Amino acid sequence: MSVPGGRPQMTATVNQRSDARGVARALPTSFRDPAEAPVVDDLLELVGATPLVRVRHLTEGAPGEVFVKLDQFNIGGSSKDRIAIGIVRAAIESGELRPGQRIVDFGAGNTAIGYALAGRATGHPVTAVVNGLLSPEKENLLRFLGVDLVPGRADVPADDPENWAVIAERYEREDPSNWWARQQSTHANPATHVDSTGPEVWQQTGGRITHWIAAMATGGTVSGTGRYLHDRDPSIEVVGTQFTEKANDTNLLQIARREPGWESLERNFPDNIDLDVIDRIEVRPRAEVIDYGWHVARTEGLVLGLSSILSLRVAVDLAQRVEPGSVIVSFSADSGRDYTSREYNAAWLRENELGWIADRYEPAG
């Protein structure tokens, strides 16, 4: 069934709670239908088909609707379960990853969790090169899953021997029993989102989505999902988000915006960031995002990771400016539970010159 403008109606999944945004509601009278509870033969079948949730209080009175795609509902707790499975599956099918080889990659922890799950299922141990920003919660979980952790740095030049990519490359070069997964450049990363996240979002919104917003990160989520959505409807705007501090460390913005001299600039950001798919890039300061994360938790009850809060902030701002009936989907890569010892911890904020955030939500004394 179609509606004016040629877009299909939203599916029942989204329409079934269509009362006014921001209005206090009674708790549901029952839990979900037991018939919807899945029974699976394999743990990894619990990756994908994650829910959308409508944002209500933060968008009260706005002409646009905002939904969050909650990928923390994947069994490993983040969107990276998708790409870890996709990367490992593609490498096994092509013969690139041989039986018994060790999977090696660098990152902030979530992809390593996904590799650990995929590796357990296929007989491949995992080594993760991590930097000092790895949260204690993720570090403990990785060790619990049997992942070997190797210290590296993301804040040094690309040719520095302590750079985490250099370390991952060295592991593969010096030992043929190691295989470097290369999440930042392998085509299997965005391809996984073309095959899974994109179709899910299209189906869940009944094709009514007008804006797709996701953090840049390795580029897979925003580019792969965006590519699928553009193929279905070229008018959908794909927005990539990034912390201001991170953006200023690369040439991403200058190249994306075709600023003067961009042709001569080095591409010093992940290969999977597809600037032919991403229509616009929005940046916000990290401190502002941390503050908003506390606000979101206290208003919507959503506990989201920082990159997810960044995208939600952009989505909520956009909802105030769009045409009525616009459907904005913001991507949540992981839960905020892994940040409760750092950015979502009042004592940590006060120790790291962010006490003004703590004072707003948990006044001292």
C-alpha positions in Angstrom: 0.0 0.0 0.0 1.4 3.4 -0.9 0.9 6.9 0.6 1.3 10.4 -1.0 4.8 10.8 -2.3 5.1 7.2 -3.4 6.5 5.8 -0.2 4.9 2.6 1.3 3.2 2.8 4.7 5.2 2.1 7.8 5.0 -1.5 9.0 2.9 -2.5 12.0 6.1 -2.8 14.0 6.6 0.9 13.9 2.9 2.0 13.9 1.6 0.0 16.8 2.6 2.7 19.3 1.8 5.9 17.5 0.4 8.1 20.3 1.7 11.6 20.7 5.4 12.0 21.3 6.5 13.0 24.8 3.2 12.0 26.4 3.6 9.8 29.6 2.1 6.4 28.9 1.2 3.5 31.1 3.4 0.5 31.1 2.5 -2.2 28.5 -0.2 -4.5 29.8 1.7 -7.6 28.8 5.0 -8.8 27.4 5.6 -9.6 23.8 3.9 -12.6 22.2 5.8 -15.7 23.3 5.4 -16.9 19.7 7.9 -14.3 18.7 10.6 -15.7 21.0 13.2 -17.4 18.7 14.7 -20.8 19.2 18.1 -21.1 17.4 20.6 -23.9 16.8 23.6 -21.7 16.8 24.6 -18.7 19.0 25.5 -16.6 15.9 22.0 -16.8 14.6 21.3 -14.2 17.3 23.1 -11.5 15.2 21.0 -9.2 13.1 17.3 -8.4 13.0 17.8 -5.9 15.7 14.9 -3.6 16.8 14.0 0.0 16.1 12.8 2.2 18.9 11.0 5.5 18.5 12.5 8.5 20.3 9.7 10.4 22.0 10.6 12.9 24.7 13.6 14.4 22.9 11.6 15.0 19.7 8.4 16.4 21.3 6.9 18.9 18.9 9.4 18.3 16.1 8.1 17.7 12.6 10.4 14.8 12.0 10.2 11.3 13.6 13.4 9.8 15.0 14.0 6.0 15.5 17.2 4.4 16.9 18.4 1.1 15.4 19.6 -0.8 18.5 22.4 -3.0 17.4 23.5 -3.7 21.0 20.8 -6.4 20.8 23.2 -8.6 18.8 24.5 -11.4 21.0 28.0 -9.9 21.4 26.6 -6.6 22.3 27.4 -4.4 19.3 27.0 -3.9 15.6 30.5 -5.3 15.1 29.1 -8.8 15.5 27.7 -8.4 12.0 31.0 -7.4 10.3 33.1 -9.9 12.3 30.9 -12.7 11.1 30.8 -11.3 7.6 34.6 -10.8 7.4 35.4 -14.3 8.7 32.8 -16.0 6.6 34.0 -14.3 3.4 37.7 -15.1 4.2 36.9 -18.8 4.9 34.8 -19.1 1.7 37.6 -17.5 -0.4 40.3 -19.6 1.2 42.1 -16.5 2.5 41.6 -17.6 6.1 43.0 -21.2 6.4 41.9 -23.7 9.1 43.4 -23.0 12.5 44.9 -19.6 11.6 44.8 -16.9 14.3 42.6 -13.8 13.5 44.4 -10.6 14.1 43.0 -7.1 13.9 43.2 -3.7 15.7 40.3 -1.7 17.2 38.5 -0.4 20.3 37.1 -3.8 21.4 33.7 -4.4 19.9 35.0 -6.0 16.7 37.3 -8.3 18.7 34.3 -9.5 20.7 32.6 -10.4 17.4 35.8 -12.1 16.1 36.0 -14.1 19.3 32.4 -15.4 18.8 33.0 -16.2 15.1 36.4 -17.6 15.9 35.0 -20.0 18.5 32.5 -21.3 16.0 35.1 -21.9 13.3 38.2 -22.9 15.2 40.2 -19.7 14.9 41.9 -18.0 18.0 41.9 -14.2 18.1 44.5 -11.5 18.9 43.3 -7.9 19.3 45.7 -4.9 19.1 44.1 -2.3 21.4 44.9 1.2 22.6 44.8 2.8 26.0 41.2 3.9 25.5 39.8 0.4 25.8 37.3 0.4 28.6 37.8 -1.9 31.6 34.5 -3.6 30.9 35.5 -4.5 27.3 39.0 -5.5 28.4 37.6 -7.9 31.0 35.1 -9.4 28.5 37.7 -9.9 25.8 40.0 -11.7 28.3 37.1 -13.8 29.5 36.4 -14.9 25.9 40.0 -15.9 25.5 41.2 -13.1 23.2 44.9 -12.2 23.4 45.3 -8.5 23.9 48.4 -6.6 22.5 49.0 -3.0 23.4 49.2 -0.5 20.5 48.5 3.2 19.8 46.1 5.0 17.5 47.6 8.5 18.3 50.9 8.0 16.5 51.9 8.3 12.8 51.0 5.5 10.5 54.6 4.4 10.2 55.3 4.4 13.9 56.2 0.9 15.2 53.7 1.4 18.0 50.9 2.2 15.7 48.3 -0.5 16.1 47.9 -1.1 12.3 51.7 -1.5 12.0 51.6 -4.1 14.8 48.8 -6.0 13.2 50.6 -6.0 9.9 53.8 -7.2 11.6 52.0 -10.1 13.3 50.8 -11.3 9.9 54.1 -10.7 8.1 56.3 -12.4 10.6 54.1 -15.4 11.4 52.1 -17.2 8.6 49.8 -18.7 11.3 48.4 -15.2 11.8 45.8 -13.6 9.5 45.1 -9.9 9.6 41.4 -9.3 9.1 41.7 -5.6 8.0 38.3 -4.4 9.1 39.0 -0.8 7.9 39.6 -1.8 4.3 38.1 -5.2 3.5 35.0 -5.0 1.3 33.3 -7.6 3.5 32.8 -4.9 6.1 30.3 -2.7 4.2 29.0 -5.6 2.2 27.7 -7.1 5.4 25.6 -4.0 6.0 24.4 -4.0 2.4 23.2 -7.6 3.0 21.8 -7.2 6.5 21.4 -3.7 8.1 20.2 -2.0 5.0 17.4 -4.4 4.3 16.3 -4.5 7.9 16.0 -0.7 8.2 14.1 -0.5 4.9 11.7 -3.2 6.0 11.2 -1.8 9.5 10.3 1.6 8.2 8.2 0.3 5.4 10.4 2.2 3.0 9.5 5.6 4.6 13.0 6.3 5.8 14.2 9.8 4.7 17.5 10.1 6.6 20.1 7.5 7.7 22.6 8.6 10.3 25.6 6.6 11.6 29.0 7.2 13.0 31.9 7.1 10.5 34.2 4.7 12.5 35.6 2.2 10.0 33.0 3.3 7.5 31.2 0.0 7.1 27.9 0.8 8.7 27.3 4.2 7.3 28.6 3.4 3.8 27.2 -0.2 3.4 23.7 0.6 4.8 23.7 3.9 3.0 24.6 2.2 -0.3 21.6 -0.2 0.1 19.2 2.6 1.0 20.4 4.8 -1.9 19.8 1.9 -4.3 16.2 1.7 -3.0 15.6 5.4 -2.9 18.3 7.9 -4.0 16.5 10.8 -2.2 17.4 9.3 1.2 20.1 11.4 2.9 23.0 9.5 4.3 24.7 11.4 7.1 28.0 10.3 8.7 28.9 11.5 12.2 32.3 12.0 13.9 33.7 13.6 17.0 35.2 17.0 16.2 38.5 16.0 17.8 38.8 12.9 15.6 37.8 14.7 12.5 40.5 17.4 13.1 43.1 14.6 13.2 42.5 13.6 9.6 41.8 15.2 6.2 38.4 13.7 6.1 36.4 16.9 6.2 38.5 18.8 3.8 38.3 16.0 1.2 34.6 15.3 1.8 33.7 19.0 1.4 36.0 19.5 -1.5 37.7 22.4 0.3 40.5 24.2 -1.6 43.5 22.0 -2.1 41.7 18.8 -1.2 43.1 17.0 -4.3 46.6 17.1 -2.9 45.7 15.9 0.6 46.5 12.4 1.8 43.6 10.1 2.4 44.4 9.3 6.1 41.1 7.7 7.1 39.6 4.2 6.6 39.2 3.0 3.0 35.7 1.8 3.8 34.5 5.4 4.3 32.7 5.8 0.9 32.4 9.5 0.2 30.3 8.7 -2.9 27.6 7.3 -0.6 27.8 9.7 2.3 25.9 12.9 1.5 27.0 14.9 4.5 29.3 14.7 7.6 28.3 16.2 10.9 30.7 16.7 13.8 30.2 17.4 17.5 32.7 17.9 20.4 33.2 14.9 22.6 32.3 16.7 25.8 29.0 17.8 24.3 28.2 14.3 23.4 29.1 12.9 26.8 26.8 15.5 28.4 24.0 14.5 25.9 24.5 10.8 26.8 23.6 11.6 30.4 20.6 13.7 29.2 19.3 10.9 26.9 19.6 8.3 29.8 17.6 10.6 32.1 14.9 11.4 29.6 14.4 8.5 27.2 16.0 5.8 29.3 18.2 4.9 26.4 21.7 3.8 27.5 23.9 4.2 24.4 27.6 4.2 23.6 29.2 7.5 22.8 29.3 7.2 19.0 25.6 6.2 19.1 24.8 9.3 21.2 26.7 11.4 18.7 24.5 10.2 15.9 21.3 10.6 18.0 22.2 14.2 18.8 22.5 14.9 15.1 19.2 13.1 14.4 17.3 15.0 17.1 18.7 18.3 15.8 17.8 17.4 12.3 14.2 16.4 13.3 13.6 20.1 14.2 14.3 21.2 10.6 12.9 18.6 8.3 9.6 18.4 6.5 6.7 16.9 8.5 6.5 13.2 8.0 10.3 12.7 7.7 11.6 9.5 9.2 15.1 9.7 10.6 16.9 6.5 11.6 19.9 6.9 13.9 22.2 4.0 14.4 23.3 2.7 17.8 26.4 0.5 17.6 26.6 -0.5 21.2 25.3 0.0 24.7 26.4 2.6 27.2 27.0 0.0 29.8 30.7 -0.3 28.7 31.2 3.4 29.6 30.0 3.4 33.2 33.5 3.4 34.6 34.5 6.3 32.4 32.3 8.9 30.6 29.2 7.8 32.4 30.8 7.9 35.8 30.7 11.1 37.9 34.0 10.5 39.6 35.8 9.9 36.4 34.3 13.1 34.9 35.6 15.2 37.8 39.0 13.6 37.5 39.2 14.5 33.8 38.2 18.1 33.7 34.5 17.3 32.9 33.2 18.0 36.3 30.6 20.4 35.0 28.8 17.4 33.4 28.9 15.5 36.7 27.6 18.5 38.6 24.6 18.8 36.3 23.4 15.2 36.9 25.0 14.2 40.2 25.9 17.3 42.2 28.7 16.7 44.7 27.7 16.6 48.4 
